Amino acid sequence: MQQPQHEIRASRTESTVTVYQAYRPQIGGPAARTGRFPAAWKRDRMTWIKPSFLWMMYRCGWATKEGQETVLAVEISREGFEWALRNACLSSYKPGVHPDRATWQRELKGSPTRVQWDPERDLHLRPLPYRSLQLGLSGEAARRYADEWTVAIRDVTPLAHEIHALVRDDDLDSARGLLPREEPYPAADELLSALRP
């Protein structure tokens, strides 16, 4: 079956969605221990969350890139996740979506959330022909994410290293078996109607 070009796939429960971020150990360690982002986590900066584990692995180089050595699985409320999507704007101008560049710029300026679609990745971190969602949270969205939506934070760096070792050993079946289960997110059509390029 053909994979939809722009689809949210995520690990989820009835009330939460898991997203991934990578940080320096000084931020990631305390966040995982307490289940809360520490005071050093900047609430006034844009932060990008990714529902795709493998896209996160691509971004952080399996937790080897400087400043991204600690990978966190952040469980957030579905209510918060959907608020972020309802208040989002595409991060770049798309003629078929926006009537003109000025309209898009106004939307972007007034929106606390940005949506970006990047090629999903396989276990070798090669691009796949369909896209994965990234959500950029700023202002009110970043504050709500850190202080209201976050339900739990886990350090999944050991899992990243374990899967990476299996990939290096060419044991792709075992590596695939350890990946978080990501499924299409329900109600995505309604939430993404203005966010698909």
C-alpha positions in Angstrom: 0.0 0.0 0.0 1.2 3.5 -0.9 2.5 5.5 2.1 0.8 8.9 2.3 3.3 11.7 1.5 2.5 13.9 4.5 1.2 11.9 7.5 1.8 12.1 11.2 3.1 8.8 12.6 3.7 8.6 16.3 3.9 6.3 19.3 0.7 7.1 21.3 -1.7 6.1 24.0 -5.3 7.2 24.4 -4.2 10.4 26.1 -0.6 11.0 25.1 1.8 11.3 22.1 5.5 10.6 22.3 7.9 13.1 20.7 11.7 13.1 20.6 14.4 15.7 21.3 18.1 15.6 21.9 20.1 17.7 24.3 23.4 18.2 26.1 23.6 15.8 29.1 23.3 18.9 31.4 19.7 19.4 30.2 18.7 15.9 29.2 19.9 14.2 32.4 17.9 16.4 34.9 14.9 16.3 32.6 14.8 12.5 32.5 15.4 12.2 36.3 12.7 14.6 37.3 10.2 14.2 34.4 10.4 18.0 34.0 12.5 20.4 31.9 15.0 22.2 34.2 15.2 25.9 34.7 18.2 26.0 32.3 15.8 24.9 29.5 15.0 28.1 27.6 11.3 28.6 27.5 11.7 31.8 25.3 13.5 29.9 22.4 11.9 27.9 19.7 12.2 24.2 20.3 11.6 21.5 17.7 9.8 18.2 18.6 9.7 15.1 16.4 7.3 12.2 16.6 9.7 10.1 14.4 12.4 8.2 16.3 14.4 7.5 13.2 14.2 11.2 12.1 15.6 12.1 15.5 18.4 9.6 15.1 19.2 11.2 11.7 19.2 14.6 13.3 21.4 13.7 16.3 23.6 11.0 14.6 22.4 8.2 16.9 23.2 10.5 19.9 26.8 11.2 18.9 26.6 14.9 17.7 27.9 17.5 20.1 25.1 19.0 22.2 22.7 16.1 21.2 24.2 13.3 23.3 21.1 12.7 25.3 17.9 11.6 23.5 14.7 12.2 25.3 11.3 10.6 24.6 8.8 13.2 25.9 5.3 12.0 26.4 2.9 15.0 26.0 -0.9 15.2 26.2 -2.8 14.7 23.0 -4.7 17.8 23.9 -1.5 19.8 23.8 -0.2 18.2 20.6 -3.5 18.9 18.8 -3.5 22.5 20.2 0.0 22.9 18.6 -1.3 21.6 15.3 -4.4 23.8 15.3 -2.3 26.9 16.0 0.5 26.1 13.5 1.7 27.6 10.2 3.9 26.0 7.6 7.6 27.0 8.2 8.0 27.9 4.5 5.9 29.6 1.9 3.9 27.2 -0.3 2.0 28.8 -3.3 -0.7 26.1 -3.3 -1.4 26.6 0.4 -1.0 30.3 0.9 -2.6 32.9 -1.3 0.6 35.0 -1.4 3.9 35.4 0.5 2.7 38.3 2.5 -0.3 36.3 3.9 2.1 33.5 4.9 4.5 35.9 6.6 1.6 37.4 8.6 0.4 33.9 9.6 4.0 32.9 10.5 4.5 35.9 12.7 1.3 35.4 14.6 1.6 31.6 15.0 3.2 30.0 18.1 3.8 26.7 16.2 5.5 25.9 12.9 5.2 22.7 10.9 8.0 21.4 8.7 7.9 18.1 6.7 11.2 16.4 6.2 12.0 13.0 4.5 11.4 10.1 6.9 14.5 7.9 7.4 15.3 4.2 7.2 17.5 2.3 9.6 20.6 3.5 7.7 19.2 7.0 8.0 18.7 7.3 4.3 15.8 9.4 3.1 12.5 7.7 2.3 10.0 8.9 -0.3 7.5 10.2 2.3 7.7 12.9 4.9 7.9 13.1 8.7 6.4 15.9 10.8 8.5 18.3 12.9 6.8 20.9 15.1 8.6 24.1 16.1 7.2 25.5 19.3 7.8 29.1 20.4 6.4 31.6 22.8 3.1 30.3 24.4 3.5 26.9 22.7 7.0 26.3 24.1 5.9 27.3 27.6 2.8 25.1 27.5 4.9 22.2 26.2 7.4 22.5 29.1 5.0 23.3 31.9 1.6 21.9 31.0 1.7 19.3 28.2 4.6 17.2 29.4 3.4 14.0 31.1 6.7 12.0 31.3 10.3 12.2 30.1 12.5 9.2 29.5 16.1 9.0 28.5 16.2 6.7 25.4 19.9 7.2 24.6 20.7 3.6 25.5 18.0 2.4 23.1 19.5 4.6 20.4 22.9 3.1 21.0 21.6 -0.5 21.0 19.7 -0.1 17.8 22.7 1.7 16.2 25.0 -1.2 17.2 22.6 -3.7 15.6 22.4 -1.6 12.4 26.3 -1.5 12.3 26.3 -5.3 12.7 23.8 -5.6 9.8 21.2 -7.2 12.1 18.3 -5.1 10.7 15.5 -7.4 11.8 16.6 -7.2 15.5 17.1 -3.4 15.1 13.6 -3.0 13.6 12.2 -5.0 16.5 13.5 -2.5 19.0 12.1 0.6 17.2 9.2 2.4 19.0 5.9 1.5 17.3 4.7 4.5 15.4 1.2 4.5 13.9 -0.8 7.0 11.9 -2.2 9.7 14.1 -6.1 9.8 14.2 -7.9 12.9 13.1 -4.8 14.1 11.3 -6.8 15.0 8.1 -8.8 17.6 10.0 -5.7 18.9 11.9 -3.5 19.0 8.9 -5.8 20.4 6.3 -3.9 23.7 6.0 -0.5 22.2 6.8 0.1 19.9 3.9 2.2 21.5 1.1 
